[in-house]
Amino acid sequence: MPYTYKGKHYSMKSPVISISVNKLNIVVKDQAGSQLFEFTDRKESKDFLNLLRQA
């Protein structure tokens, strides 16, 4: 499923299996594998998690 957040395009090939969070890093795992998202501040990472939750 593709996501656009603050002008950046992220895509996941299938439904999310798990999400791991460590401050500014978020790893999203789907059937195709894991994808690392790195953010510059905590608010961005929280906003991205909210985006994933709403999808």
Contacts in CASP RR format, 6 or more apart in sequence:
PFRMAT RR
TARGET T0000
AUTHOR 0000-0000-0000
METHOD contacts of the structure
MODEL  1
MPYTYKGKHYSMKSPVISISVNKLNIVVKDQAGSQLFEFTDRKESKDFLN
LLRQA
1 11 0 8 1.000
1 12 0 8 1.000
1 14 0 8 1.000
1 15 0 8 1.000
1 55 0 8 1.000
2 9 0 8 1.000
2 10 0 8 1.000
2 11 0 8 1.000
2 12 0 8 1.000
3 9 0 8 1.000
3 10 0 8 1.000
3 11 0 8 1.000
3 12 0 8 1.000
3 51 0 8 1.000
3 52 0 8 1.000
3 55 0 8 1.000
4 10 0 8 1.000
5 47 0 8 1.000
5 48 0 8 1.000
5 51 0 8 1.000
6 44 0 8 1.000
10 35 0 8 1.000
10 37 0 8 1.000
12 28 0 8 1.000
12 30 0 8 1.000
12 32 0 8 1.000
12 35 0 8 1.000
13 30 0 8 1.000
13 31 0 8 1.000
13 32 0 8 1.000
14 30 0 8 1.000
14 31 0 8 1.000
14 32 0 8 1.000
15 30 0 8 1.000
15 31 0 8 1.000
16 28 0 8 1.000
16 29 0 8 1.000
16 30 0 8 1.000
16 52 0 8 1.000
17 29 0 8 1.000
17 30 0 8 1.000
17 31 0 8 1.000
18 28 0 8 1.000
18 29 0 8 1.000
19 26 0 8 1.000
19 27 0 8 1.000
19 28 0 8 1.000
19 29 0 8 1.000
19 49 0 8 1.000
19 52 0 8 1.000
20 26 0 8 1.000
20 27 0 8 1.000
20 29 0 8 1.000
21 27 0 8 1.000
21 45 0 8 1.000
21 49 0 8 1.000
23 42 0 8 1.000
23 45 0 8 1.000
24 38 0 8 1.000
24 39 0 8 1.000
24 40 0 8 1.000
24 41 0 8 1.000
24 42 0 8 1.000
24 44 0 8 1.000
24 45 0 8 1.000
25 36 0 8 1.000
25 37 0 8 1.000
25 38 0 8 1.000
25 39 0 8 1.000
25 45 0 8 1.000
26 36 0 8 1.000
26 37 0 8 1.000
26 39 0 8 1.000
26 45 0 8 1.000
26 48 0 8 1.000
26 49 0 8 1.000
27 34 0 8 1.000
27 35 0 8 1.000
27 36 0 8 1.000
27 37 0 8 1.000
28 34 0 8 1.000
28 35 0 8 1.000
28 37 0 8 1.000
28 52 0 8 1.000
29 35 0 8 1.000
37 45 0 8 1.000
37 48 0 8 1.000
39 45 0 8 1.000
39 48 0 8 1.000
END
